[in-house]
Structures are given as structure tokens and as C-alpha cells.
Amino acid sequence: MGVAHSDLHNDLSSSSCFGDRNILKPGLGDLPEACVAIIVENLDPVEICRFSKLNRAFRGASWADCVWESKLPQNYRDVLEKILGGFPENLQKRHLYAFLSRINSFDDATKKVWIDKRTSGVCLSISAKGLSITGIDDRRYWSHIPTDESR
């Protein structure tokens, strides 16, 4: 009986892209991609990229639009329209996230916007030339005069 059992065991083991493993012992690669996507949705974007290197199921789940949709800010369409002058309909959400996580200039490069990779919050930087003074009629306040004392 012991010999027959060990022969049966040898027949059921297989070689796969994860190395030699026993079919009777499931691993992380055996999880359905939809289940992995639910898990991955709860991670921050940096962790999603790390987990995508584990196996095919995690890589496939990390490419899903539903995962990256939850990481984009609510006003991401408005931000993209401001930067690009329109909304690119054919891009995947992960590509939109990657684009928005880099610093993007708009309004004659007086403003910069990007997404924080940990919090997915929108960050906005406005240069001094991008600011305007309202309510003052004196034109001296409207001139940009560089000085040595300013940084």
C-alpha cells in the first residue's frame, strides 16, 4: 500500500511556473483573480505594485480597472481635462493613475498637480506668478519684481 500511495503521489505532483509543487496543496497562484482583486483593492498603490510581482493572479488583478478606480480621486476627470484639455477615454485606470502620480504642469506652467501615492490625495502647487491679487486697484501690486532677497 505504501508503494502504491507514493506512486499516486508522484503522478499528482506537477511542474509549473511556480516550481515543483503538489496539486493536492493549493497555493497563492490557485486563488481566482476576482478574489485577489477584492484583496488588492484594500491595499495602497505602492503595495499593489509590490504584490503584482507575486504571481499571475496578483498581476492580473493589479491590472483591473476596478482596483485603480478606487485609488483615483473623485475629481480625476476634471484634473485630466485641465491638464490635457480633454479626457482620454481609451486609457486604462492604472495608466491614468500612473500619469497623475507624476507632476503635471498646466496654466502656462504656473500650476502643478499630482496624486500622492500613499493617500491618493490631489496635491496642487501654485507658483507666485500663478497667484493674483484681487480687490486692490494699485498696479504696483500686480507687477512681478524679482529681488535678491527672495528665494
Chimera marker file (.cmm) of the C-alpha trace (Angstrom):
<marker_set name="trace">
<marker id="1" x="0.000" y="0.000" z="0.000" r="1" g="1" b="0" radius="0.5"/>
<marker id="2" x="2.798" y="2.436" z="0.813" r="1" g="1" b="0" radius="0.5"/>
<marker id="3" x="4.398" y="1.961" z="-2.619" r="1" g="1" b="0" radius="0.5"/>
<marker id="4" x="1.096" y="2.466" z="-4.438" r="1" g="1" b="0" radius="0.5"/>
<marker id="5" x="0.390" y="5.559" z="-2.407" r="1" g="1" b="0" radius="0.5"/>
<marker id="6" x="3.788" y="7.068" z="-3.181" r="1" g="1" b="0" radius="0.5"/>
<marker id="7" x="3.344" y="6.296" z="-6.910" r="1" g="1" b="0" radius="0.5"/>
<marker id="8" x="-0.039" y="8.004" z="-6.849" r="1" g="1" b="0" radius="0.5"/>
<marker id="9" x="1.508" y="10.948" z="-5.073" r="1" g="1" b="0" radius="0.5"/>
<marker id="10" x="4.246" y="11.215" z="-7.702" r="1" g="1" b="0" radius="0.5"/>
<marker id="11" x="1.666" y="11.137" z="-10.523" r="1" g="1" b="0" radius="0.5"/>
<marker id="12" x="-0.305" y="14.013" z="-8.975" r="1" g="1" b="0" radius="0.5"/>
<marker id="13" x="2.668" y="16.288" z="-8.486" r="1" g="1" b="0" radius="0.5"/>
<marker id="14" x="3.421" y="18.541" z="-11.385" r="1" g="1" b="0" radius="0.5"/>
<marker id="15" x="5.887" y="21.103" z="-12.515" r="1" g="1" b="0" radius="0.5"/>
<marker id="16" x="4.544" y="24.587" z="-13.064" r="1" g="1" b="0" radius="0.5"/>
<marker id="17" x="5.754" y="28.121" z="-13.404" r="1" g="1" b="0" radius="0.5"/>
<marker id="18" x="5.838" y="28.235" z="-9.598" r="1" g="1" b="0" radius="0.5"/>
<marker id="19" x="8.281" y="25.310" z="-9.465" r="1" g="1" b="0" radius="0.5"/>
<marker id="20" x="7.606" y="21.713" z="-8.495" r="1" g="1" b="0" radius="0.5"/>
<marker id="21" x="4.553" y="21.605" z="-6.273" r="1" g="1" b="0" radius="0.5"/>
<marker id="22" x="1.909" y="19.182" z="-5.179" r="1" g="1" b="0" radius="0.5"/>
<marker id="23" x="-1.530" y="19.599" z="-6.784" r="1" g="1" b="0" radius="0.5"/>
<marker id="24" x="-3.135" y="18.473" z="-3.530" r="1" g="1" b="0" radius="0.5"/>
<marker id="25" x="-1.631" y="21.514" z="-1.765" r="1" g="1" b="0" radius="0.5"/>
<marker id="26" x="-3.078" y="24.689" z="-3.298" r="1" g="1" b="0" radius="0.5"/>
<marker id="27" x="-1.001" y="27.857" z="-3.251" r="1" g="1" b="0" radius="0.5"/>
<marker id="28" x="-1.467" y="31.567" z="-3.820" r="1" g="1" b="0" radius="0.5"/>
<marker id="29" x="-1.463" y="31.032" z="-7.572" r="1" g="1" b="0" radius="0.5"/>
<marker id="30" x="-4.636" y="28.954" z="-7.282" r="1" g="1" b="0" radius="0.5"/>
<marker id="31" x="-6.776" y="31.831" z="-5.991" r="1" g="1" b="0" radius="0.5"/>
<marker id="32" x="-9.319" y="33.146" z="-8.511" r="1" g="1" b="0" radius="0.5"/>
<marker id="33" x="-8.354" y="36.515" z="-9.938" r="1" g="1" b="0" radius="0.5"/>
<marker id="34" x="-11.659" y="38.073" z="-8.815" r="1" g="1" b="0" radius="0.5"/>
<marker id="35" x="-10.909" y="37.150" z="-5.185" r="1" g="1" b="0" radius="0.5"/>
<marker id="36" x="-7.406" y="38.548" z="-5.468" r="1" g="1" b="0" radius="0.5"/>
<marker id="37" x="-8.828" y="41.788" z="-6.932" r="1" g="1" b="0" radius="0.5"/>
<marker id="38" x="-11.013" y="42.234" z="-3.838" r="1" g="1" b="0" radius="0.5"/>
<marker id="39" x="-7.950" y="41.773" z="-1.631" r="1" g="1" b="0" radius="0.5"/>
<marker id="40" x="-5.809" y="44.108" z="-3.728" r="1" g="1" b="0" radius="0.5"/>
<marker id="41" x="-8.458" y="46.877" z="-3.668" r="1" g="1" b="0" radius="0.5"/>
<marker id="42" x="-7.776" y="47.319" z="0.048" r="1" g="1" b="0" radius="0.5"/>
<marker id="43" x="-4.055" y="47.960" z="-0.462" r="1" g="1" b="0" radius="0.5"/>
<marker id="44" x="-2.418" y="51.270" z="-1.239" r="1" g="1" b="0" radius="0.5"/>
<marker id="45" x="-0.978" y="51.738" z="-4.757" r="1" g="1" b="0" radius="0.5"/>
<marker id="46" x="2.630" y="51.089" z="-3.714" r="1" g="1" b="0" radius="0.5"/>
<marker id="47" x="1.634" y="47.760" z="-2.134" r="1" g="1" b="0" radius="0.5"/>
<marker id="48" x="-0.427" y="46.823" z="-5.206" r="1" g="1" b="0" radius="0.5"/>
<marker id="49" x="2.673" y="47.170" z="-7.368" r="1" g="1" b="0" radius="0.5"/>
<marker id="50" x="4.686" y="45.029" z="-4.953" r="1" g="1" b="0" radius="0.5"/>
<marker id="51" x="2.018" y="42.320" z="-4.788" r="1" g="1" b="0" radius="0.5"/>
<marker id="52" x="1.726" y="42.233" z="-8.585" r="1" g="1" b="0" radius="0.5"/>
<marker id="53" x="5.156" y="40.599" z="-8.641" r="1" g="1" b="0" radius="0.5"/>
<marker id="54" x="3.988" y="37.599" z="-6.571" r="1" g="1" b="0" radius="0.5"/>
<marker id="55" x="2.279" y="35.574" z="-9.297" r="1" g="1" b="0" radius="0.5"/>
<marker id="56" x="-0.047" y="35.744" z="-12.295" r="1" g="1" b="0" radius="0.5"/>
<marker id="57" x="-3.234" y="36.042" z="-10.251" r="1" g="1" b="0" radius="0.5"/>
<marker id="58" x="-1.965" y="39.105" z="-8.388" r="1" g="1" b="0" radius="0.5"/>
<marker id="59" x="-0.530" y="40.621" z="-11.570" r="1" g="1" b="0" radius="0.5"/>
<marker id="60" x="-3.829" y="40.153" z="-13.412" r="1" g="1" b="0" radius="0.5"/>
<marker id="61" x="-5.808" y="41.571" z="-10.504" r="1" g="1" b="0" radius="0.5"/>
<marker id="62" x="-3.473" y="44.548" z="-10.242" r="1" g="1" b="0" radius="0.5"/>
<marker id="63" x="-4.318" y="45.484" z="-13.842" r="1" g="1" b="0" radius="0.5"/>
<marker id="64" x="-8.087" y="45.547" z="-13.200" r="1" g="1" b="0" radius="0.5"/>
<marker id="65" x="-9.827" y="48.897" z="-13.658" r="1" g="1" b="0" radius="0.5"/>
<marker id="66" x="-11.962" y="48.341" z="-10.550" r="1" g="1" b="0" radius="0.5"/>
<marker id="67" x="-8.808" y="48.256" z="-8.409" r="1" g="1" b="0" radius="0.5"/>
<marker id="68" x="-7.392" y="51.527" z="-9.764" r="1" g="1" b="0" radius="0.5"/>
<marker id="69" x="-10.768" y="53.300" z="-9.973" r="1" g="1" b="0" radius="0.5"/>
<marker id="70" x="-10.878" y="53.238" z="-6.170" r="1" g="1" b="0" radius="0.5"/>
<marker id="71" x="-7.380" y="54.781" z="-5.985" r="1" g="1" b="0" radius="0.5"/>
<marker id="72" x="-8.145" y="57.736" z="-8.248" r="1" g="1" b="0" radius="0.5"/>
<marker id="73" x="-9.517" y="60.905" z="-6.627" r="1" g="1" b="0" radius="0.5"/>
<marker id="74" x="-13.183" y="61.704" z="-7.223" r="1" g="1" b="0" radius="0.5"/>
<marker id="75" x="-12.332" y="64.670" z="-9.445" r="1" g="1" b="0" radius="0.5"/>
<marker id="76" x="-9.724" y="62.875" z="-11.589" r="1" g="1" b="0" radius="0.5"/>
<marker id="77" x="-11.707" y="63.556" z="-14.789" r="1" g="1" b="0" radius="0.5"/>
<marker id="78" x="-11.669" y="67.301" z="-14.105" r="1" g="1" b="0" radius="0.5"/>
<marker id="79" x="-7.946" y="67.215" z="-13.320" r="1" g="1" b="0" radius="0.5"/>
<marker id="80" x="-7.165" y="65.337" z="-16.545" r="1" g="1" b="0" radius="0.5"/>
<marker id="81" x="-9.291" y="67.733" z="-18.597" r="1" g="1" b="0" radius="0.5"/>
<marker id="82" x="-7.419" y="70.669" z="-17.071" r="1" g="1" b="0" radius="0.5"/>
<marker id="83" x="-4.001" y="69.123" z="-17.808" r="1" g="1" b="0" radius="0.5"/>
<marker id="84" x="-4.689" y="67.559" z="-21.211" r="1" g="1" b="0" radius="0.5"/>
<marker id="85" x="-7.511" y="69.757" z="-22.478" r="1" g="1" b="0" radius="0.5"/>
<marker id="86" x="-9.770" y="66.697" z="-22.726" r="1" g="1" b="0" radius="0.5"/>
<marker id="87" x="-10.367" y="63.271" z="-21.222" r="1" g="1" b="0" radius="0.5"/>
<marker id="88" x="-8.620" y="60.233" z="-22.773" r="1" g="1" b="0" radius="0.5"/>
<marker id="89" x="-11.374" y="57.598" z="-22.986" r="1" g="1" b="0" radius="0.5"/>
<marker id="90" x="-9.207" y="54.714" z="-24.207" r="1" g="1" b="0" radius="0.5"/>
<marker id="91" x="-6.702" y="54.540" z="-21.322" r="1" g="1" b="0" radius="0.5"/>
<marker id="92" x="-6.912" y="52.015" z="-18.504" r="1" g="1" b="0" radius="0.5"/>
<marker id="93" x="-7.357" y="53.345" z="-14.979" r="1" g="1" b="0" radius="0.5"/>
<marker id="94" x="-3.886" y="52.165" z="-13.942" r="1" g="1" b="0" radius="0.5"/>
<marker id="95" x="-2.373" y="54.214" z="-16.774" r="1" g="1" b="0" radius="0.5"/>
<marker id="96" x="-4.400" y="57.246" z="-15.666" r="1" g="1" b="0" radius="0.5"/>
<marker id="97" x="-3.164" y="56.732" z="-12.110" r="1" g="1" b="0" radius="0.5"/>
<marker id="98" x="0.452" y="56.433" z="-13.292" r="1" g="1" b="0" radius="0.5"/>
<marker id="99" x="0.078" y="59.629" z="-15.337" r="1" g="1" b="0" radius="0.5"/>
<marker id="100" x="-1.493" y="61.558" z="-12.472" r="1" g="1" b="0" radius="0.5"/>
<marker id="101" x="1.065" y="60.358" z="-9.931" r="1" g="1" b="0" radius="0.5"/>
<marker id="102" x="3.747" y="62.295" z="-11.834" r="1" g="1" b="0" radius="0.5"/>
<marker id="103" x="3.977" y="66.081" z="-11.614" r="1" g="1" b="0" radius="0.5"/>
<marker id="104" x="1.930" y="67.671" z="-14.424" r="1" g="1" b="0" radius="0.5"/>
<marker id="105" x="2.039" y="71.386" z="-15.269" r="1" g="1" b="0" radius="0.5"/>
<marker id="106" x="-0.849" y="73.483" z="-16.579" r="1" g="1" b="0" radius="0.5"/>
<marker id="107" x="-1.883" y="77.156" z="-16.961" r="1" g="1" b="0" radius="0.5"/>
<marker id="108" x="1.377" y="78.146" z="-18.676" r="1" g="1" b="0" radius="0.5"/>
<marker id="109" x="3.378" y="76.077" z="-16.151" r="1" g="1" b="0" radius="0.5"/>
<marker id="110" x="2.285" y="78.312" z="-13.257" r="1" g="1" b="0" radius="0.5"/>
<marker id="111" x="0.465" y="75.415" z="-11.574" r="1" g="1" b="0" radius="0.5"/>
<marker id="112" x="1.451" y="71.799" z="-10.970" r="1" g="1" b="0" radius="0.5"/>
<marker id="113" x="-0.752" y="68.914" z="-9.898" r="1" g="1" b="0" radius="0.5"/>
<marker id="114" x="-0.086" y="65.294" z="-8.916" r="1" g="1" b="0" radius="0.5"/>
<marker id="115" x="-1.546" y="62.467" z="-6.817" r="1" g="1" b="0" radius="0.5"/>
<marker id="116" x="0.092" y="61.421" z="-3.557" r="1" g="1" b="0" radius="0.5"/>
<marker id="117" x="0.986" y="57.733" z="-3.962" r="1" g="1" b="0" radius="0.5"/>
<marker id="118" x="0.155" y="56.783" z="-0.366" r="1" g="1" b="0" radius="0.5"/>
<marker id="119" x="-3.099" y="58.671" z="0.195" r="1" g="1" b="0" radius="0.5"/>
<marker id="120" x="-4.316" y="59.165" z="-3.409" r="1" g="1" b="0" radius="0.5"/>
<marker id="121" x="-4.958" y="62.790" z="-2.498" r="1" g="1" b="0" radius="0.5"/>
<marker id="122" x="-4.583" y="65.562" z="-5.063" r="1" g="1" b="0" radius="0.5"/>
<marker id="123" x="-1.602" y="67.868" z="-4.497" r="1" g="1" b="0" radius="0.5"/>
<marker id="124" x="-1.541" y="71.315" z="-6.090" r="1" g="1" b="0" radius="0.5"/>
<marker id="125" x="1.395" y="73.706" z="-6.274" r="1" g="1" b="0" radius="0.5"/>
<marker id="126" x="0.836" y="77.278" z="-7.441" r="1" g="1" b="0" radius="0.5"/>
<marker id="127" x="3.813" y="79.475" z="-8.288" r="1" g="1" b="0" radius="0.5"/>
<marker id="128" x="3.927" y="83.150" z="-7.370" r="1" g="1" b="0" radius="0.5"/>
<marker id="129" x="3.187" y="84.057" z="-10.984" r="1" g="1" b="0" radius="0.5"/>
<marker id="130" x="0.084" y="81.886" z="-10.852" r="1" g="1" b="0" radius="0.5"/>
<marker id="131" x="-1.413" y="83.864" z="-7.974" r="1" g="1" b="0" radius="0.5"/>
<marker id="132" x="-3.441" y="87.009" z="-8.427" r="1" g="1" b="0" radius="0.5"/>
<marker id="133" x="-4.264" y="89.818" z="-6.048" r="1" g="1" b="0" radius="0.5"/>
<marker id="134" x="-7.892" y="90.879" z="-6.058" r="1" g="1" b="0" radius="0.5"/>
<marker id="135" x="-9.522" y="93.953" z="-4.629" r="1" g="1" b="0" radius="0.5"/>
<marker id="136" x="-6.510" y="96.254" z="-4.973" r="1" g="1" b="0" radius="0.5"/>
<marker id="137" x="-6.542" y="98.862" z="-7.722" r="1" g="1" b="0" radius="0.5"/>
<marker id="138" x="-2.898" y="99.918" z="-7.325" r="1" g="1" b="0" radius="0.5"/>
<marker id="139" x="-0.952" y="98.415" z="-10.274" r="1" g="1" b="0" radius="0.5"/>
<marker id="140" x="2.267" y="98.263" z="-8.189" r="1" g="1" b="0" radius="0.5"/>
<marker id="141" x="0.885" y="95.141" z="-6.546" r="1" g="1" b="0" radius="0.5"/>
<marker id="142" x="0.303" y="93.479" z="-9.900" r="1" g="1" b="0" radius="0.5"/>
<marker id="143" x="3.904" y="93.646" z="-11.131" r="1" g="1" b="0" radius="0.5"/>
<marker id="144" x="6.286" y="90.741" z="-10.653" r="1" g="1" b="0" radius="0.5"/>
<marker id="145" x="9.537" y="92.277" z="-9.425" r="1" g="1" b="0" radius="0.5"/>
<marker id="146" x="12.267" y="89.711" z="-8.687" r="1" g="1" b="0" radius="0.5"/>
<marker id="147" x="14.657" y="90.629" z="-5.882" r="1" g="1" b="0" radius="0.5"/>
<marker id="148" x="17.844" y="89.113" z="-4.487" r="1" g="1" b="0" radius="0.5"/>
<marker id="149" x="16.124" y="88.667" z="-1.122" r="1" g="1" b="0" radius="0.5"/>
<marker id="150" x="13.564" y="86.202" z="-2.454" r="1" g="1" b="0" radius="0.5"/>
<marker id="151" x="14.400" y="82.549" z="-2.909" r="1" g="1" b="0" radius="0.5"/>
<link id1="1" id2="2" r="1" g="1" b="0" radius="0.2"/>
<link id1="2" id2="3" r="1" g="1" b="0" radius="0.2"/>
<link id1="3" id2="4" r="1" g="1" b="0" radius="0.2"/>
<link id1="4" id2="5" r="1" g="1" b="0" radius="0.2"/>
<link id1="5" id2="6" r="1" g="1" b="0" radius="0.2"/>
<link id1="6" id2="7" r="1" g="1" b="0" radius="0.2"/>
<link id1="7" id2="8" r="1" g="1" b="0" radius="0.2"/>
<link id1="8" id2="9" r="1" g="1" b="0" radius="0.2"/>
<link id1="9" id2="10" r="1" g="1" b="0" radius="0.2"/>
<link id1="10" id2="11" r="1" g="1" b="0" radius="0.2"/>
<link id1="11" id2="12" r="1" g="1" b="0" radius="0.2"/>
<link id1="12" id2="13" r="1" g="1" b="0" radius="0.2"/>
<link id1="13" id2="14" r="1" g="1" b="0" radius="0.2"/>
<link id1="14" id2="15" r="1" g="1" b="0" radius="0.2"/>
<link id1="15" id2="16" r="1" g="1" b="0" radius="0.2"/>
<link id1="16" id2="17" r="1" g="1" b="0" radius="0.2"/>
<link id1="17" id2="18" r="1" g="1" b="0" radius="0.2"/>
<link id1="18" id2="19" r="1" g="1" b="0" radius="0.2"/>
<link id1="19" id2="20" r="1" g="1" b="0" radius="0.2"/>
<link id1="20" id2="21" r="1" g="1" b="0" radius="0.2"/>
<link id1="21" id2="22" r="1" g="1" b="0" radius="0.2"/>
<link id1="22" id2="23" r="1" g="1" b="0" radius="0.2"/>
<link id1="23" id2="24" r="1" g="1" b="0" radius="0.2"/>
<link id1="24" id2="25" r="1" g="1" b="0" radius="0.2"/>
<link id1="25" id2="26" r="1" g="1" b="0" radius="0.2"/>
<link id1="26" id2="27" r="1" g="1" b="0" radius="0.2"/>
<link id1="27" id2="28" r="1" g="1" b="0" radius="0.2"/>
<link id1="28" id2="29" r="1" g="1" b="0" radius="0.2"/>
<link id1="29" id2="30" r="1" g="1" b="0" radius="0.2"/>
<link id1="30" id2="31" r="1" g="1" b="0" radius="0.2"/>
<link id1="31" id2="32" r="1" g="1" b="0" radius="0.2"/>
<link id1="32" id2="33" r="1" g="1" b="0" radius="0.2"/>
<link id1="33" id2="34" r="1" g="1" b="0" radius="0.2"/>
<link id1="34" id2="35" r="1" g="1" b="0" radius="0.2"/>
<link id1="35" id2="36" r="1" g="1" b="0" radius="0.2"/>
<link id1="36" id2="37" r="1" g="1" b="0" radius="0.2"/>
<link id1="37" id2="38" r="1" g="1" b="0" radius="0.2"/>
<link id1="38" id2="39" r="1" g="1" b="0" radius="0.2"/>
<link id1="39" id2="40" r="1" g="1" b="0" radius="0.2"/>
<link id1="40" id2="41" r="1" g="1" b="0" radius="0.2"/>
<link id1="41" id2="42" r="1" g="1" b="0" radius="0.2"/>
<link id1="42" id2="43" r="1" g="1" b="0" radius="0.2"/>
<link id1="43" id2="44" r="1" g="1" b="0" radius="0.2"/>
<link id1="44" id2="45" r="1" g="1" b="0" radius="0.2"/>
<link id1="45" id2="46" r="1" g="1" b="0" radius="0.2"/>
<link id1="46" id2="47" r="1" g="1" b="0" radius="0.2"/>
<link id1="47" id2="48" r="1" g="1" b="0" radius="0.2"/>
<link id1="48" id2="49" r="1" g="1" b="0" radius="0.2"/>
<link id1="49" id2="50" r="1" g="1" b="0" radius="0.2"/>
<link id1="50" id2="51" r="1" g="1" b="0" radius="0.2"/>
<link id1="51" id2="52" r="1" g="1" b="0" radius="0.2"/>
<link id1="52" id2="53" r="1" g="1" b="0" radius="0.2"/>
<link id1="53" id2="54" r="1" g="1" b="0" radius="0.2"/>
<link id1="54" id2="55" r="1" g="1" b="0" radius="0.2"/>
<link id1="55" id2="56" r="1" g="1" b="0" radius="0.2"/>
<link id1="56" id2="57" r="1" g="1" b="0" radius="0.2"/>
<link id1="57" id2="58" r="1" g="1" b="0" radius="0.2"/>
<link id1="58" id2="59" r="1" g="1" b="0" radius="0.2"/>
<link id1="59" id2="60" r="1" g="1" b="0" radius="0.2"/>
<link id1="60" id2="61" r="1" g="1" b="0" radius="0.2"/>
<link id1="61" id2="62" r="1" g="1" b="0" radius="0.2"/>
<link id1="62" id2="63" r="1" g="1" b="0" radius="0.2"/>
<link id1="63" id2="64" r="1" g="1" b="0" radius="0.2"/>
<link id1="64" id2="65" r="1" g="1" b="0" radius="0.2"/>
<link id1="65" id2="66" r="1" g="1" b="0" radius="0.2"/>
<link id1="66" id2="67" r="1" g="1" b="0" radius="0.2"/>
<link id1="67" id2="68" r="1" g="1" b="0" radius="0.2"/>
<link id1="68" id2="69" r="1" g="1" b="0" radius="0.2"/>
<link id1="69" id2="70" r="1" g="1" b="0" radius="0.2"/>
<link id1="70" id2="71" r="1" g="1" b="0" radius="0.2"/>
<link id1="71" id2="72" r="1" g="1" b="0" radius="0.2"/>
<link id1="72" id2="73" r="1" g="1" b="0" radius="0.2"/>
<link id1="73" id2="74" r="1" g="1" b="0" radius="0.2"/>
<link id1="74" id2="75" r="1" g="1" b="0" radius="0.2"/>
<link id1="75" id2="76" r="1" g="1" b="0" radius="0.2"/>
<link id1="76" id2="77" r="1" g="1" b="0" radius="0.2"/>
<link id1="77" id2="78" r="1" g="1" b="0" radius="0.2"/>
<link id1="78" id2="79" r="1" g="1" b="0" radius="0.2"/>
<link id1="79" id2="80" r="1" g="1" b="0" radius="0.2"/>
<link id1="80" id2="81" r="1" g="1" b="0" radius="0.2"/>
<link id1="81" id2="82" r="1" g="1" b="0" radius="0.2"/>
<link id1="82" id2="83" r="1" g="1" b="0" radius="0.2"/>
<link id1="83" id2="84" r="1" g="1" b="0" radius="0.2"/>
<link id1="84" id2="85" r="1" g="1" b="0" radius="0.2"/>
<link id1="85" id2="86" r="1" g="1" b="0" radius="0.2"/>
<link id1="86" id2="87" r="1" g="1" b="0" radius="0.2"/>
<link id1="87" id2="88" r="1" g="1" b="0" radius="0.2"/>
<link id1="88" id2="89" r="1" g="1" b="0" radius="0.2"/>
<link id1="89" id2="90" r="1" g="1" b="0" radius="0.2"/>
<link id1="90" id2="91" r="1" g="1" b="0" radius="0.2"/>
<link id1="91" id2="92" r="1" g="1" b="0" radius="0.2"/>
<link id1="92" id2="93" r="1" g="1" b="0" radius="0.2"/>
<link id1="93" id2="94" r="1" g="1" b="0" radius="0.2"/>
<link id1="94" id2="95" r="1" g="1" b="0" radius="0.2"/>
<link id1="95" id2="96" r="1" g="1" b="0" radius="0.2"/>
<link id1="96" id2="97" r="1" g="1" b="0" radius="0.2"/>
<link id1="97" id2="98" r="1" g="1" b="0" radius="0.2"/>
<link id1="98" id2="99" r="1" g="1" b="0" radius="0.2"/>
<link id1="99" id2="100" r="1" g="1" b="0" radius="0.2"/>
<link id1="100" id2="101" r="1" g="1" b="0" radius="0.2"/>
<link id1="101" id2="102" r="1" g="1" b="0" radius="0.2"/>
<link id1="102" id2="103" r="1" g="1" b="0" radius="0.2"/>
<link id1="103" id2="104" r="1" g="1" b="0" radius="0.2"/>
<link id1="104" id2="105" r="1" g="1" b="0" radius="0.2"/>
<link id1="105" id2="106" r="1" g="1" b="0" radius="0.2"/>
<link id1="106" id2="107" r="1" g="1" b="0" radius="0.2"/>
<link id1="107" id2="108" r="1" g="1" b="0" radius="0.2"/>
<link id1="108" id2="109" r="1" g="1" b="0" radius="0.2"/>
<link id1="109" id2="110" r="1" g="1" b="0" radius="0.2"/>
<link id1="110" id2="111" r="1" g="1" b="0" radius="0.2"/>
<link id1="111" id2="112" r="1" g="1" b="0" radius="0.2"/>
<link id1="112" id2="113" r="1" g="1" b="0" radius="0.2"/>
<link id1="113" id2="114" r="1" g="1" b="0" radius="0.2"/>
<link id1="114" id2="115" r="1" g="1" b="0" radius="0.2"/>
<link id1="115" id2="116" r="1" g="1" b="0" radius="0.2"/>
<link id1="116" id2="117" r="1" g="1" b="0" radius="0.2"/>
<link id1="117" id2="118" r="1" g="1" b="0" radius="0.2"/>
<link id1="118" id2="119" r="1" g="1" b="0" radius="0.2"/>
<link id1="119" id2="120" r="1" g="1" b="0" radius="0.2"/>
<link id1="120" id2="121" r="1" g="1" b="0" radius="0.2"/>
<link id1="121" id2="122" r="1" g="1" b="0" radius="0.2"/>
<link id1="122" id2="123" r="1" g="1" b="0" radius="0.2"/>
<link id1="123" id2="124" r="1" g="1" b="0" radius="0.2"/>
<link id1="124" id2="125" r="1" g="1" b="0" radius="0.2"/>
<link id1="125" id2="126" r="1" g="1" b="0" radius="0.2"/>
<link id1="126" id2="127" r="1" g="1" b="0" radius="0.2"/>
<link id1="127" id2="128" r="1" g="1" b="0" radius="0.2"/>
<link id1="128" id2="129" r="1" g="1" b="0" radius="0.2"/>
<link id1="129" id2="130" r="1" g="1" b="0" radius="0.2"/>
<link id1="130" id2="131" r="1" g="1" b="0" radius="0.2"/>
<link id1="131" id2="132" r="1" g="1" b="0" radius="0.2"/>
<link id1="132" id2="133" r="1" g="1" b="0" radius="0.2"/>
<link id1="133" id2="134" r="1" g="1" b="0" radius="0.2"/>
<link id1="134" id2="135" r="1" g="1" b="0" radius="0.2"/>
<link id1="135" id2="136" r="1" g="1" b="0" radius="0.2"/>
<link id1="136" id2="137" r="1" g="1" b="0" radius="0.2"/>
<link id1="137" id2="138" r="1" g="1" b="0" radius="0.2"/>
<link id1="138" id2="139" r="1" g="1" b="0" radius="0.2"/>
<link id1="139" id2="140" r="1" g="1" b="0" radius="0.2"/>
<link id1="140" id2="141" r="1" g="1" b="0" radius="0.2"/>
<link id1="141" id2="142" r="1" g="1" b="0" radius="0.2"/>
<link id1="142" id2="143" r="1" g="1" b="0" radius="0.2"/>
<link id1="143" id2="144" r="1" g="1" b="0" radius="0.2"/>
<link id1="144" id2="145" r="1" g="1" b="0" radius="0.2"/>
<link id1="145" id2="146" r="1" g="1" b="0" radius="0.2"/>
<link id1="146" id2="147" r="1" g="1" b="0" radius="0.2"/>
<link id1="147" id2="148" r="1" g="1" b="0" radius="0.2"/>
<link id1="148" id2="149" r="1" g="1" b="0" radius="0.2"/>
<link id1="149" id2="150" r="1" g="1" b="0" radius="0.2"/>
<link id1="150" id2="151" r="1" g="1" b="0" radius="0.2"/>
</marker_set>
